[in-house]
Amino acid sequence: MSWFKGFLINLQFFSTIPIPLSLPMDKKHLERAIQTFPILGIVQGAIYAGLLYSMMEWTPFSPLAAAFVLWLATILLTGGIHLDGWIDSSDAFFSYRDQQKRLEIMKDPRTGAFGVLSVIVLLSARFFFLYEIINMIVDATYLLALAIPFLSRTVMGVLLVSVKPAKKEGLGALFKESSSQKTVWIYPVYLLGFVVLLLFNGLYSSLASYLLVAILIVLFLKQKIVEWFGGLTGDSLGASVELTEVLLWMTLWLLHYFAMG
């Protein structure tokens, strides 16, 4: 039951799926929430893939309309929580100030010009990739689209347990205090299932590309989050999800051109 409650905590915090329950927020259940981050990603990915399949197979929607609906779903399903982290992190990063000042900028509820510009670029890039992918859609597209939130939440969990916190308060610190390196022992099991699934479907180049992108993002952000912000915050963690997803959508876009044509 603690695993299931941990998963429900994820739905409450990181999605707009209504969970009208009062859930325990002790260390045990928050650790279970971290351990089920990838499962949350699978659920979100299944919704995206199912929505895309429904539009392509059962509606007269054009690729442009389908891309817009899917693009909108990626925002509405998460409630924009990770986009908020992207905006705040962008404002802080592009201020080119010291670490302490950047943390103060992150806490400021106001949105600066750099935050606005960065989210426009991010969402525009996502829409472009989705539109092009849908124009070249094949059967494997649905499975690979499902995998994107799975990998982004896996990256989020790995960064959470492996990067030191920048401060002692906030959502990021709350989850960080309940985690350790041992918390993500289950992640290799999830990844093994992901590898087997893609290999079974003959998606060798897609598997290699996805894993390479995810690994490079983890290695890059583990160093840069500390360098830029002095450590991990809830905002930088949310920004990592958005960065991972847009780069994986870009990877899927390139795979349609060079490996799935």
C-alpha positions as CSV (number, residue, x, y, z in Angstrom):
1,M,0.0,0.0,0.0
2,S,2.9,2.4,0.7
3,W,4.0,2.1,-3.0
4,F,0.4,2.8,-4.2
5,K,0.1,5.8,-1.8
6,G,3.5,7.1,-3.0
7,F,2.2,6.9,-6.6
8,L,-0.9,8.8,-5.6
9,I,1.3,11.5,-4.0
10,N,2.9,11.9,-7.4
11,L,-0.5,12.3,-9.1
12,Q,-1.4,15.0,-6.5
13,F,1.8,16.9,-6.8
14,F,2.8,16.5,-10.5
15,S,-0.5,16.1,-12.4
16,T,-3.9,17.6,-12.6
17,I,-5.6,14.1,-12.2
18,P,-7.9,14.6,-9.2
19,I,-7.0,12.5,-6.2
20,P,-9.4,13.6,-3.4
21,L,-7.5,11.9,-0.6
22,S,-5.5,13.0,2.3
23,L,-2.2,11.1,1.9
24,P,0.6,10.7,4.4
25,M,3.6,12.9,3.8
26,D,6.1,11.1,6.0
27,K,9.6,10.0,4.8
28,K,8.5,6.5,3.9
29,H,5.7,7.6,1.6
30,L,7.7,10.4,0.0
31,E,10.5,7.8,-0.7
32,R,7.9,5.6,-2.3
33,A,6.8,8.6,-4.4
34,I,10.3,9.0,-5.7
35,Q,10.5,5.3,-6.5
36,T,7.4,5.6,-8.6
37,F,8.4,8.7,-10.6
38,P,8.9,6.5,-13.7
39,I,5.5,4.9,-13.2
40,L,4.0,8.4,-13.2
41,G,5.8,9.0,-16.5
42,I,4.4,5.8,-18.0
43,V,0.9,6.8,-17.0
44,Q,1.4,10.3,-18.5
45,G,3.0,8.8,-21.6
46,A,0.1,6.3,-22.1
47,I,-2.3,9.2,-22.0
48,Y,-0.3,11.1,-24.6
49,A,0.0,8.1,-26.9
50,G,-3.6,7.1,-26.4
51,L,-4.8,10.6,-27.2
52,L,-2.6,10.8,-30.3
53,Y,-3.8,7.4,-31.5
54,S,-7.4,8.3,-31.0
55,M,-7.0,11.5,-33.0
56,M,-5.1,9.9,-35.8
57,E,-7.4,6.8,-36.1
58,W,-10.8,7.9,-35.0
59,T,-11.2,11.5,-35.9
60,P,-10.9,13.6,-39.1
61,F,-8.4,16.0,-37.4
62,S,-5.5,17.3,-39.5
63,P,-1.9,16.7,-38.4
64,L,-1.9,20.4,-37.3
65,A,-5.0,20.0,-35.2
66,A,-3.7,16.7,-33.7
67,A,-0.3,18.4,-32.9
68,F,-2.1,21.2,-31.1
69,V,-4.3,19.0,-29.0
70,L,-1.3,16.8,-28.0
71,W,0.8,19.9,-27.3
72,L,-2.0,21.3,-25.1
73,A,-2.3,18.0,-23.3
74,T,1.3,18.1,-22.3
75,I,0.7,21.4,-20.5
76,L,-2.7,20.7,-19.0
77,L,-1.9,17.2,-17.7
78,T,1.0,18.5,-15.5
79,G,-0.8,21.7,-14.6
80,G,2.3,23.6,-15.8
81,I,4.2,22.7,-12.6
82,H,7.4,21.9,-14.5
83,L,7.0,24.8,-16.8
84,D,7.0,27.1,-13.7
85,G,10.3,25.6,-12.7
86,W,11.6,26.2,-16.3
87,I,10.5,29.8,-16.2
88,D,12.0,30.6,-12.7
89,S,15.2,28.7,-13.5
90,S,15.6,30.7,-16.8
91,D,15.1,34.0,-15.0
92,A,17.7,33.0,-12.5
93,F,20.2,31.6,-15.0
94,F,20.0,34.5,-17.5
95,S,20.5,37.1,-14.7
96,Y,24.2,36.1,-14.8
97,R,24.4,36.8,-11.1
98,D,26.0,34.9,-8.3
99,Q,24.4,31.7,-6.9
100,Q,22.8,33.4,-3.9
101,K,21.2,36.0,-6.1
102,R,20.0,33.4,-8.5
103,L,18.2,31.6,-5.7
104,E,16.6,34.8,-4.6
105,I,15.3,35.4,-8.2
106,M,13.9,31.8,-8.2
107,K,11.9,32.6,-5.1
108,D,10.5,35.8,-6.5
109,P,6.9,35.2,-7.6
110,R,7.2,37.7,-10.4
111,T,8.2,36.5,-13.9
112,G,11.0,38.3,-15.8
113,A,11.5,38.8,-19.5
114,F,14.0,35.9,-19.8
115,G,11.5,33.6,-18.2
116,V,8.8,34.6,-20.7
117,L,11.2,34.3,-23.7
118,S,12.5,31.0,-22.6
119,V,9.1,29.4,-22.2
120,I,8.0,30.7,-25.6
121,V,11.1,29.1,-27.2
122,L,10.5,25.8,-25.2
123,L,6.8,25.5,-26.1
124,S,7.4,26.6,-29.7
125,A,10.1,23.9,-30.1
126,R,7.8,21.3,-28.6
127,F,5.0,22.2,-30.9
128,F,7.3,22.1,-34.0
129,F,8.6,18.7,-33.1
130,L,5.1,17.3,-32.4
131,Y,3.8,18.6,-35.7
132,E,6.6,17.2,-37.7
133,I,6.5,13.8,-35.9
134,I,2.8,13.5,-36.5
135,N,3.3,14.3,-40.2
136,M,5.7,11.3,-40.4
137,I,3.9,9.1,-37.9
138,V,4.5,5.3,-38.0
139,D,3.3,2.6,-35.6
140,A,6.5,2.8,-33.5
141,T,5.8,6.5,-32.9
142,Y,3.2,5.8,-30.2
143,L,5.5,3.6,-28.2
144,L,8.4,6.1,-28.4
145,A,6.1,8.9,-27.4
146,L,5.0,7.0,-24.4
147,A,8.6,6.5,-23.4
148,I,9.4,10.2,-23.2
149,P,7.7,11.1,-19.9
150,F,9.0,7.8,-18.5
151,L,12.6,8.8,-19.2
152,S,12.1,12.4,-18.1
153,R,10.7,11.3,-14.7
154,T,13.5,8.8,-14.4
155,V,16.0,11.6,-15.0
156,M,14.2,13.7,-12.4
157,G,14.5,10.9,-9.8
158,V,18.2,10.3,-10.5
159,L,19.0,14.0,-10.2
160,L,17.0,14.3,-7.0
161,V,19.0,11.7,-5.1
162,S,22.4,12.5,-6.6
163,V,22.6,16.3,-6.5
164,K,23.0,18.2,-3.2
165,P,20.2,20.6,-2.2
166,A,20.7,24.3,-2.6
167,K,18.4,25.2,0.3
168,K,16.5,23.5,3.1
169,E,12.9,24.6,2.3
170,G,10.6,24.1,-0.7
171,L,9.2,21.1,-2.6
172,G,12.6,19.9,-3.8
173,A,14.0,19.9,-0.3
174,L,10.9,18.1,1.0
175,F,11.5,15.2,-1.4
176,K,15.3,15.4,-1.1
177,E,15.2,14.8,2.7
178,S,13.3,11.6,2.1
179,S,15.7,10.1,-0.4
180,S,19.1,8.5,-0.5
181,Q,21.2,6.8,-3.2
182,K,19.5,3.6,-2.3
183,T,16.0,5.0,-3.1
184,V,16.4,4.5,-6.8
185,W,17.4,0.9,-6.6
186,I,14.2,0.0,-8.5
187,Y,15.1,2.3,-11.5
188,P,17.3,-0.3,-13.2
189,V,14.4,-2.7,-13.2
190,Y,12.2,-0.2,-14.9
191,L,14.9,0.6,-17.4
192,L,15.4,-3.1,-18.1
193,G,11.7,-3.4,-18.9
194,F,12.0,-0.4,-21.2
195,V,15.0,-1.9,-23.0
196,V,13.3,-5.2,-23.5
197,L,10.2,-3.6,-24.8
198,L,12.0,-1.5,-27.4
199,L,14.3,-4.4,-28.5
200,F,11.3,-6.7,-28.8
201,N,9.8,-4.1,-31.3
202,G,13.1,-3.8,-33.2
203,L,13.7,-0.2,-32.2
204,Y,17.5,-0.6,-31.7
205,S,18.6,2.8,-33.0
206,S,15.7,4.5,-31.1
207,L,16.7,2.7,-27.8
208,A,20.3,3.7,-28.2
209,S,19.4,7.3,-29.0
210,Y,17.0,7.7,-26.1
211,L,19.4,6.2,-23.6
212,L,22.3,8.3,-24.8
213,V,20.3,11.5,-24.6
214,A,19.0,10.7,-21.1
215,I,22.5,9.8,-19.8
216,L,24.1,12.9,-21.3
217,I,21.4,15.1,-19.7
218,V,22.0,13.5,-16.2
219,L,25.8,13.9,-16.5
220,F,25.5,17.5,-17.7
221,L,22.9,18.7,-15.2
222,K,24.6,17.0,-12.2
223,Q,27.5,19.3,-12.7
224,K,25.8,22.4,-14.0
225,I,22.9,22.6,-11.4
226,V,25.6,22.9,-8.7
227,E,27.6,25.3,-10.7
228,W,24.7,27.6,-11.6
229,F,22.5,27.4,-8.5
230,G,24.7,25.9,-5.7
231,G,22.6,22.8,-5.7
232,L,19.2,21.4,-6.5
233,T,15.9,23.2,-6.0
234,G,12.3,22.3,-6.9
235,D,12.5,24.8,-9.8
236,S,15.7,23.3,-11.3
237,L,14.3,19.8,-10.9
238,G,11.2,20.9,-12.9
239,A,13.3,22.6,-15.5
240,S,15.2,19.3,-15.9
241,V,12.0,17.5,-16.7
242,E,11.1,20.1,-19.4
243,L,14.7,20.0,-20.9
244,T,14.7,16.2,-21.0
245,E,11.3,16.1,-22.7
246,V,12.0,18.7,-25.4
247,L,15.3,17.0,-26.2
248,L,13.7,13.6,-26.4
249,W,10.9,15.0,-28.7
250,M,13.7,16.4,-30.8
251,T,15.4,13.0,-30.8
252,L,12.1,11.3,-31.9
253,W,11.8,14.0,-34.6
254,L,15.3,13.2,-35.9
255,L,14.7,9.4,-35.7
256,H,11.7,9.8,-38.1
257,Y,14.0,11.5,-40.6
258,F,17.1,9.2,-40.3
259,A,16.0,5.9,-38.8
260,M,12.3,5.3,-39.2
261,G,11.6,6.6,-42.7
